[in-house]
Amino acid sequence: MLSIRNIVKQYAGHRALNDVSLEVESGKIFGLLGPNGAGKTSLIRIINQITAPDSGEVYFNGEKLNQSHIERIGYLPEERGLYKKMEIGEQMIYLARLKGLTRDDATKKLKFWFEKLGMETWWKKKIEELSKGMQQKAQFVATVLHEPDLIILDEPFSGFDPVNAELIKDEILELNRKGATILFSTHRMESVEELCDSIALIHKSHKILDGRVKHIRNSYKNETYLVEYTGEPLAFDGSQPFDIISELAGEDNSNTIKLKLNNSNTANDVLQYLLPKTRINMLQEVIPSMNEIFIEKVNLIA
Amino acid sequence: MNKILLIIQREYVTRVRKKAFLIMMFAVPLLLAGMTALIAYVAKDNNQITKPQIVKVIDESHLFEGKLKNAKNIQFIPTNEPIEKAKQELKDNEDLSVLLISKDYAHKPVQFFSKKKPSFTLTGEVENQMNEIASTNTMLANHIDTALLNQAKKNRVNVSAMEVTEAGTKDANVGASMGVGIACAILIYMSLFIYGAQVMRGVIEEKTSRIIEVIISSVKPFQLMLGKIIGVGLVGLTQFTAWIVLSIIATKFAGNNSSSGIMGALQTLQTIPVGYVLGCFLFYFITGYLLYSALFAAVGSAVDSETETQQFMFPITLPLLFTYILSVSVLFQAPDSPLAVWLSIIPFTAPVAMMVRIPFGGVPDWQLGLSMFMMVVGFLFTTYVAARIYRVGILMYGKKASFKELSKWFFYKE
């Protein structure tokens, strides 16, 4: 869908993007992660042809990115905004027509969306008369009204209350099911595991990690397990087939230990060692969250 | 191209639909018509005495007795009442006044008493008649034949200004040309400012409301800037057209049923080639507007709020302001001076300077042609420069822009 190759973007004082390459697969949800100021917005602006890279290329469905692709991209910028004094219906139609829709087509689609999101009564309202959350909803509609193949969302959930954030999330997932490719940037990791098929992590203008979320998490497994047992707290003398990372006493006489395998032992060895000693409630492999990977990676570079 | 049309349409429609626009459209001609009517009325009122006035004359010199002739609405009544008593009577009657001529009227001022300040026409009439009588008296005293003198006075010479042009001589109504010249200068100066500032405000609005990023993900910054400039310009042209049409209707209406004053003014205006002046005005408004509004747009893109525009506005508007001040003070007196010629060729000052010169007529074709050519070159140049600053500026937030910064933006690559 989108192939970003060796993008370099230099600003007066600093380099915003340094040789960044990415592949966004068609029909997937792609997360662009990174701390504030990493260069996410710069990259998004290049994909939207708001700015041009100093070197490197972007390919859209195999074609070099050009003006004709604008109409197939929907963009929700991080800083939201609409014409304050313009009526909302008229404004949405204007924005859709700028994306190449006819007036009739835009009106029809807008009616559908307004009904879907319960905004029918807003048509004649001016933006300044709406609450902030309502404005965000309207802007989301403006982003997807022309049924783009690629939807780019910069920090889509910021500014939404939890109810509306959930609503928008569902809409994003539905659009994705209908075939739209979604690219969104965020620094909030919780949403990533829930939504994204693949991610790229950008830090200080470099891409430091990318791939499928599952693969990344699996590759960051480090033979760590959680074990919960009921009974007297066990004492370990060093002969056990693992190292203790942490121990925690829970309620009802239960204890949880976090352990790391040593000497090429397996989870089976752990159970074998523990079974005669206590009653096991649970054994679970610890897969690092994206958040942990993110922090680890960023700290590693810093 | 299609998208520019869409932008023009939005800019135009949202502005024309505003109440302020409609109010301005009707209010300005009404205000002008009202002011003209008021001036005509006041002038008329001052010139003519509407109510009969009685002037009691206490003539201590006895030189004027019976010689003051009643004029329209003015009646002179000689009296021997003491001055104090006459003054008492004044308090009850507004239309009564007392003229006191002392014995030694040549050295002691003649006094005119009334309850209110007397109108200029009344005192003027009295003064004229008394001067006439006094000089006749003096001449008689010196044995000069007044009959001969009266005849001699009939030889009045009238100087009429004629202008020699290739087409033959014509009336050169200098007053009307000056009036129209200055009016054009003021009008073009103000409209460049008003509509230029509207463009700037529009750009700032888009920038501060942050819609700019949504728009320029759909169109190029240059398209947006051009669309905005053209849209606002069309609003200006609509406004002017409406004013001209309404004024024609208003003067037709006023001309049918009223005063010779307005008709007289219209008559003098006809000595000026209206079509030619109007055509030039439109050309200089359009090109001048394109030239300046592009700069205004660049300024708007460089700032985060209107209060920050000051430092950029001043140097941009300086040439315009300078020409404007020169125009209304000096240029209209010497429309063909080298300074006026130069100013009317430099694009930044030409709209105002040329519009002062045009109503006088006689601007050589080559000067007009060169000036117009320079205007077109000028606006293409400023639009190019402005567009390069604009495309960077609209995405810059929280950076205090300086001229140095702007020049850096100019050289940025895409």
Contacts between the chains, C-beta under 8 A, distances in Angstrom:
chain1	res1	chain2	res2	distance
A	12	B	408	6.6
A	45	B	395	7.8
A	48	B	217	4.3
A	49	B	217	7.4
A	50	B	213	6.8
A	50	B	216	5.4
A	50	B	217	5.8
A	50	B	395	7.1
A	51	B	395	7.5
A	51	B	414	7.2
A	52	B	413	7.2
A	52	B	414	4.0
A	54	B	413	6.9
A	70	B	217	7.1
A	70	B	218	6.1
A	73	B	217	7.3
A	75	B	213	7.7
A	75	B	214	6.8
A	75	B	217	4.3
A	77	B	210	7.1
A	77	B	213	4.1
A	77	B	214	6.3
A	77	B	217	7.6
A	79	B	210	4.3
A	79	B	213	6.8
A	80	B	210	6.5
A	81	B	209	4.3
A	81	B	210	2.9
A	81	B	211	4.4
A	81	B	212	7.6
A	81	B	213	7.6
A	81	B	214	7.2
A	82	B	209	6.8
A	82	B	211	5.4
A	82	B	214	7.7
A	83	B	205	7.6
A	83	B	206	7.8
A	83	B	209	6.6
A	83	B	211	5.8
A	84	B	205	7.7
A	84	B	209	5.7
A	85	B	14	7.6
A	86	B	14	6.5
A	94	B	6	7.1
A	94	B	10	5.7
A	95	B	214	6.6
A	95	B	215	7.8
A	95	B	218	7.3
A	97	B	6	5.6
A	98	B	3	5.9
A	98	B	6	6.1
A	98	B	7	7.8
A	98	B	215	6.9
A	98	B	218	4.0
A	98	B	219	6.0
A	99	B	218	5.4
A	139	B	214	7.7
A	142	B	214	7.0
